[in-house]
Amino acid sequence: MAILSIQSHVVYGYAGNTAAVFPLQRLGREVWAVNTVEFSNHTGYGAWRGKVLDVSLAEELVAGIEDRGVLGNCEAVLSGYMGDAGVGHAVIGAVQKVKAVSPKAIYCCDPVMGDVGRGFYVHADIPNMFKNEVIPRADITTPNQFELEALTGQDTSSLVNARKAIDQIHAAGPKVVLVTSYREKGGIENHIEMLASDGSSIYRVRTPELPMGAGMAGSGDVTTALFLSRYLETGNVRDTLELTAASIFGVMDTTYKAKSRELQIIKAQTELVKPSNTFKAEKL
């Protein structure tokens, strides 16, 4: 079984498919990668070369896979950064094609739009597309805290409001919600949290926050890829959250120690499979 991953691609460094594909493969997954943009490097550098790829190319590539008669072997569709709203429609079309021949396949949507401190960094039509068209079709969605607020209109600085926002996302369609980075007002200093919900229970895991510096990209893409793969393996949100938190901390710790601006995914590849640390999730 394979995962169809429709995301951006960078030549140098790690973001989008460049950040997601290897972790999935390292965990034993076949990956069919469709790139939505082709950039020299991620946009956190402030300058890059390349272009957003034409929507018709993504549609054509998926149609070509369909022609091979293999879409029935797809167990999940994963999407991330979209250059424009048209790509969202291509993703929706791909999900429909996959589910038509592989009804148990799941769609995992990382609604990449922006981040705390940086704000939105996508086209103005992307947020509404995610909210009204894409998220309702997702089985799993993995917003960060900024994106959770953008999707729901909730101020999530309190855990009570964060839970309301997560419930609001569930009501829109997704069965599983992962908040990839969360900071509660008055929470424990020098720690970062992730929240995961299966609709009936919400779990929280804390890991030490490393001073990575500005301009880091790709951590959300790796987190989503790890979460999807582990969820396909365990079917349990709590177990998946713990495994994901341990692996992404291992990757970030290796990157921090290397004093690198780019994720050290290759160097930290053992952390993807057998993380050095263990973090227990608590039920809220």
C-alpha positions in Angstrom: 0.0 0.0 0.0 1.2 3.5 -0.8 0.7 7.1 0.3 0.0 9.7 -2.3 1.7 12.9 -1.1 0.7 16.2 -2.9 3.0 19.0 -1.5 5.6 21.6 -2.4 9.2 20.6 -3.2 12.5 22.3 -2.6 15.8 21.4 -4.1 17.9 22.6 -1.2 16.9 21.8 2.4 13.7 20.3 3.7 10.1 21.4 3.3 7.0 19.9 1.8 7.6 16.6 0.0 11.3 17.0 0.6 10.7 16.8 4.3 7.8 14.3 4.3 8.8 11.6 1.7 12.0 10.3 3.4 10.5 9.9 6.9 7.6 8.0 5.3 9.9 5.8 3.4 12.1 5.2 6.4 9.0 4.0 8.3 8.4 1.5 5.5 5.9 3.3 3.4 5.7 3.5 -0.4 5.2 7.1 -1.4 3.9 8.6 -4.7 5.1 12.2 -4.6 3.3 14.9 -6.6 4.9 18.3 -6.3 2.8 21.5 -6.3 5.7 24.0 -6.4 9.4 23.6 -7.4 11.5 26.1 -5.5 15.3 26.3 -5.0 14.8 26.6 -1.2 12.0 27.2 1.3 10.6 30.7 1.6 11.9 31.2 5.1 15.1 32.5 3.5 13.2 35.5 2.1 14.5 34.8 -1.4 14.1 31.8 -3.7 13.9 30.8 -7.3 11.5 28.5 -9.1 7.8 28.6 -9.6 4.4 27.3 -8.6 3.5 24.4 -10.9 0.4 24.5 -13.0 -2.6 22.9 -11.5 -3.1 20.8 -14.6 0.2 19.1 -14.0 -0.8 17.7 -10.7 -4.1 16.6 -12.2 -2.3 15.0 -15.1 0.1 13.1 -12.9 -2.7 11.7 -10.7 -4.6 10.7 -13.9 -1.4 8.9 -15.1 -1.3 6.9 -11.9 -5.0 6.1 -12.3 -4.2 4.9 -15.8 -1.8 2.3 -14.3 -4.7 0.9 -12.4 -2.9 1.2 -9.0 -5.0 3.7 -7.1 -6.6 0.8 -5.3 -3.2 0.3 -3.7 -3.3 3.7 -2.1 -4.1 3.7 1.7 -3.8 7.5 2.3 -3.6 10.8 0.6 -1.4 13.5 2.2 -1.5 17.2 1.3 0.5 20.2 2.5 1.5 23.6 1.1 -0.6 24.6 -1.9 0.6 27.4 -4.2 -2.9 28.5 -5.1 -6.5 27.5 -4.5 -6.6 25.5 -7.8 -4.2 23.0 -6.2 -6.8 22.4 -3.5 -9.3 21.4 -6.2 -6.7 19.0 -7.7 -6.2 17.5 -4.2 -9.9 17.1 -3.7 -10.1 15.4 -7.1 -7.3 13.0 -6.2 -9.0 12.1 -2.9 -12.2 11.4 -4.7 -10.4 9.2 -7.2 -8.5 7.2 -4.5 -11.6 6.7 -2.3 -13.6 5.5 -5.3 -11.4 2.5 -5.6 -9.9 2.3 -2.1 -12.8 3.1 0.2 -10.8 2.6 3.4 -8.2 5.1 2.3 -7.9 8.2 4.5 -7.1 11.8 3.6 -4.7 13.7 5.9 -4.6 17.5 5.3 -1.9 19.7 6.7 -3.6 23.2 6.3 -0.4 25.1 5.7 -1.2 28.8 5.9 1.1 30.6 8.4 2.5 30.6 11.9 2.5 32.5 15.1 4.7 35.6 14.7 4.9 35.3 11.0 1.2 35.5 10.1 -0.2 34.2 6.8 2.3 33.4 4.0 -0.1 32.0 1.4 -2.4 33.6 -1.2 -5.5 35.3 0.2 -7.8 32.7 -1.3 -6.2 29.8 0.5 -7.6 30.1 4.1 -11.3 30.1 2.9 -10.5 27.2 0.5 -9.2 25.1 3.4 -12.1 26.1 5.7 -14.9 25.6 3.2 -13.7 23.0 0.8 -10.7 21.0 1.9 -11.1 20.4 5.7 -14.6 19.1 5.4 -13.3 16.3 3.2 -10.3 15.4 5.5 -10.2 12.4 7.8 -7.1 13.8 9.7 -6.0 17.4 9.8 -2.9 18.8 11.4 -3.0 22.6 11.9 -0.5 24.5 14.1 -2.0 26.9 16.7 -2.1 29.8 14.3 -3.9 27.7 11.6 -6.3 26.3 14.2 -7.3 29.9 15.1 -7.5 30.9 11.4 -9.8 27.9 10.7 -12.2 28.5 13.6 -12.0 32.2 14.5 -11.2 31.1 18.1 -8.5 32.7 20.4 -6.9 29.5 21.6 -4.6 30.9 24.3 -6.6 29.1 26.9 -6.9 25.3 26.8 -10.7 25.6 27.2 -10.9 27.6 24.0 -8.4 25.3 22.2 -10.7 22.4 23.0 -13.7 24.3 21.6 -11.7 25.0 18.4 -10.8 21.4 18.1 -14.4 20.4 18.5 -15.3 22.9 15.9 -12.9 21.2 13.4 -14.4 17.8 14.2 -17.8 19.2 13.5 -16.6 20.3 10.1 -15.6 16.7 9.2 -12.2 15.4 10.3 -12.3 12.5 12.7 -8.8 13.1 14.0 -7.2 16.5 14.8 -3.5 17.1 15.6 -2.4 20.5 16.7 1.3 20.3 15.8 2.4 23.1 18.1 0.5 24.7 20.9 1.3 27.2 23.6 -1.1 27.8 26.4 -1.1 31.2 28.1 0.6 30.8 31.5 1.8 27.3 30.5 5.1 25.6 31.4 8.0 27.7 30.2 10.5 26.3 27.7 8.2 23.6 26.6 6.0 23.2 23.6 2.9 21.1 23.4 1.0 19.0 20.8 -2.7 18.2 21.2 -4.4 15.3 19.5 -8.1 14.4 19.5 -10.1 11.5 18.1 -13.4 13.2 18.7 -14.1 11.6 22.1 -10.8 12.2 23.9 -8.1 14.9 23.7 -4.5 14.2 24.6 -1.6 16.5 25.3 2.1 15.8 25.1 4.9 18.2 26.2 8.5 18.3 25.0 11.3 20.7 25.8 11.4 23.7 23.4 14.7 24.1 21.7 16.0 27.6 20.7 16.1 26.8 17.0 16.2 30.4 15.8 14.2 32.1 13.0 13.8 30.7 9.5 13.4 27.1 10.3 11.0 25.3 8.0 9.7 21.8 7.4 9.1 20.6 11.0 5.4 20.7 10.5 5.7 18.7 7.3 7.8 16.0 9.1 5.4 16.0 12.0 2.3 15.4 9.8 4.1 12.7 7.9 5.1 10.9 11.1 1.7 11.2 12.6 0.0 9.8 9.5 2.3 6.9 9.2 2.1 6.0 12.9 -1.7 6.4 12.8 -1.9 3.9 9.9 0.2 1.6 12.0 -1.6 1.9 15.4 -5.1 3.3 14.7 -4.7 4.9 18.2 -4.4 8.6 18.6 -2.7 8.6 22.0 0.0 6.1 20.9 0.4 8.0 17.6 0.9 11.3 19.5 3.6 9.8 21.8 5.5 8.2 18.9 5.3 11.4 16.8 6.4 13.7 19.6 9.4 11.4 20.4 10.6 11.3 16.8 10.2 15.0 16.0 12.0 15.9 19.2 14.8 13.7 18.2 15.0 15.3 14.8 14.9 18.8 16.2 17.5 18.0 18.9 19.9 16.6 16.3 19.3 19.8 14.2 19.9 22.1 17.2 23.1 20.3 18.1 24.3 20.6 14.5 23.6 24.4 14.6 21.9 23.9 11.3 19.2 26.1 9.7 18.0 23.1 7.9 16.5 20.0 9.5 19.0 17.2 9.9 16.5 14.5 8.8 19.1 12.1 7.3 21.5 12.4 10.2 18.6 11.8 12.6 16.9 9.0 10.6 17.2 6.5 13.5 15.0 8.9 15.5 12.2 8.4 13.0 12.1 4.6 13.6 13.3 4.2 17.1 13.4 7.5 19.0 15.9 8.0 21.8 13.4 9.7 24.1 9.9 8.8 25.4 7.2 11.4 26.1 3.9 10.3 27.7 0.6 11.9 26.6 -1.9 12.9 29.2 -5.7 12.7 28.7 -7.3 16.1 29.2 
